Amino acid sequence: MTKNQIAIIGGGPAGLMAAETLSRLGHRIAIYDSMPTVARKFLLAGKSGLNITHSEDYGVFATRFGAASVRLRAALDDFQPDDVRAWAQGLGTETFIGSSGRVFPKVMKASPLLRAWLARLDAADVSIMTRHRWCGFEDGSLVFETPKGRELMRHDVVLLALGGASYARLGSDAAWISWLRDKGIDIATFQPANCGFDVTWSATFSERFAGEPLKAVTATSQAGTFPGEFVISKTGIEGSLVYAHAAALRDRLAKTGEVSLIVDLAPGRNEERLARDLARQDPKASFSNRLRKGASIEGVKAGLLRELADPAVLSHPENLASLIKALPIPLLRPRPIAEAISSAGGIRWDELDERYMLKKLPGMFVAGEMIDWEAPTGGYLLTACFATGHAAAKGMDSWLKAS
């Protein structure tokens, strides 16, 4: 059997941050990851510009995690967005604040930051064992499938940082659920978060407008009203504005069986003005021309009105204006969790102590998306993964010193 003082299972942002924190505290660490290389989801997130954190007021930032905000607060307080930026700067990655308040590396990629991070861990003598898939417990040991076959390993303390259930092809397949449930750990069922939704489009609308963005709109759900844009897909809707509402829409759909996203197609114009301008149009003109001249709406926005509205409504200026300002898009279901940016659910907070240790498995800690929390896009998810990895590492150090 092999013995290392500390094992970290999972080489994503939470696991790597825990390794860095523990190495600074003088510990020897081995990271085990099932994939050929670590941090694959981190790299995928960086392909379109790595949104590393957010610049909004920290008091507001810390509330963005829904019901888990209170439990996450201590970890976030100890590793705030400014600390994330300073950490990236220390690895040679300068950051900037975008127009939305989101924070990105100036190079707009994850790969340079990850390379520098792994070089730092290598210099600290952190071992990274790839193609080592954790397969549960046996006789007080951890079981791994490795390139050399099945191996049993014992460790003084273990951190699980295996991620949630989205993007399983990149390693976070949630296979660990059954092994922890067998140990009596209560786990909330995973659900898609930051996801798209299916809509019953006609074949004509889907073929014509799939891939088209709806820009300069606002959308309303129980989460509130936010400006932004989203995209028509072959099966429904997706994109940043949809993701901002995803948790509220998903939960409402599960509770009532029906939900609509309410979209304002002309947020810069009030309903009364729209109705007057539409009423001035020649009733003999085509609907497209009346809509374009009276409301400056055309293309995919006009198509969406045709797709969802009763034709009788479209001929009445006041009713049409009302729809333009509040068009309901009825949603069928969230897209599959495999397509979601992140997941909701995981190990319930009551199973963890304040050090992020599993109460029923002394010496075993948890960080990142394995825990029952979710966050909107905008840098919140990644910051909380860093913060929980950092907090769990300090908890591990504290537990080892007290043992």
C-alpha positions, 0 to 999 in steps of 0.5 A: 500500500502507498501512504501519503499524508494528504490526498486530494481527489479531483484536479479542478479549481477547488482541488488545485487551490486546496493543494496550493494552500496546503503546500504553503502550510508545509504539507505533502500532497498528492492529487489524483484525477481520473482524466489524462490532464487536470482542470479540463472544465476550467480550460473549457470555460476559458475558451470563450474568455475566462470569467474568473470573478466579479467586481460588484460590491462584495456585500452583494456578491456574497448573496449570489449563492441562494440558500447556501449564501450563509454557509459559504460566507466564511469561506468567501470572506477569507478568499474574496474576489479581490483575493482571486485577482491578486492570486492571478496577478501573482501567477503573471495573469493581469485581469480587467473588469468588463462592462458587465462588471465581470473580471477576465484575464487580459489574455482572455484564456485559461491556459496561461494561468493554468500552466503557471499554476501547475508550475507553482504546484510542481515547484512546491513538490505537489504530486499530480497523479492523472488517470487515477479514478477513485472507485470507492472504499475497501477495508479502510482504504481508497480504491483507485483504478490506475494505468497499473491496475487496481490499487488501494491507498491509505491517507491520513486526511483526504479532500474530495473535490470531484465536481458536480454532475455537469460536463461528465465527459470532462470528469465530473460524472458524480459517480461518487454519489453511491459510495458516499451514500453507502456511508450514510451521507445525505446528498441532494439530487443533482439538477442542471444549473445555468442551463437552457430550456426546451420550447415547443417551436414550430419547424418553420421557426426553428429552421429559420431562427435557430442560432439567432441572438435576441439582443437588447431585451430584458427578461423577468421571472421569480428571480427578478428582471435583468437586461441582456441577450439570449439565443434561439436554439433548435430545441428552445432558448439558451444563453447568459440571460436565460442562465440568470433565470435558470434556477428560478425557472427550473424550481418553478417548473418542478413545483407547478409543472409550468413556467414562462420566461417573460421577455420585453422586446423593446425595453427602451420604449413604454407600452403607451408610446408603442401602442400609439406608434403602432396605431399610426401605421397603415392597416393595409401594410404588412405586419412586418412593415407595421412592426418595423416602422411602429416598434423598430422590431424585425428579424428574430424578434418579429419571428418570435411574436409571430410564433407565440402570439394569437394572430388576432392579437397581432392586428390590435395595436394595444394588445400587440404593444402589451405583448412586445413589453411582456411576451411569455415564452412557455418552457417545457423542461431544462436541458439535460444536466450533461449540457449545463454549465454547472449543477445544483445539489450535492452533499448537504451542508448538515453533513459538514462541519465548519472545517468542511469535514464530513461529520460521519467520516472524520479526516475526509473533507469536501470542496467545490461543486460536490456540495449543495450550492449553486451560483449564476454565471459571472465569476461566482461559481469559480470564486466559490470553488476557489474559496471552498478549496482554500477553506477546506485546506485550512480545515485539514491543516487544523484537523491534522494539528489537533489529531 
